[in-house]
Amino acid sequence: MKGAREKKPFEPGLIPPPGSLLDWRDGRHFDHWQDLPCVLCDKPTPLRSHSAEPAHKTCAESWIAANPVEARHGRFASDT
């Protein structure tokens, strides 16, 4: 059972082309309560992807550039 404070994932938008920037303006990307290790670099971050995966925006953008085929599956995407 999910806790009352736990945020549900929200609908992602478009996946930017490699080398482009993600648009993560929605406040749901920011966890005001806890920094967790980034899934890509292991350094603490308050940022979350659309699926609540802890990730720095710059790490996610670099991952998209390095993995353009995998990126099409939508691991990281911009806001709608």
WOCORGI-V607382 format. One record per run of one state. SS is the DSSP state (h for helix, s for strand, l for the rest). FROM is the first residue (numbers start at 1). LEN is the number of residues. If there is no record, write none. Layout:
ss:SS from:FROM len:LEN
ss:SS from:FROM len:LEN
This chain:
ss:l from:1 len:26
ss:h from:27 len:3
ss:s from:30 len:1
ss:l from:31 len:5
ss:s from:36 len:2
ss:l from:38 len:6
ss:s from:44 len:2
ss:l from:46 len:1
ss:s from:47 len:2
ss:l from:49 len:5
ss:s from:54 len:1
ss:l from:55 len:2
ss:h from:57 len:10
ss:l from:67 len:1
ss:h from:68 len:4
ss:l from:72 len:9
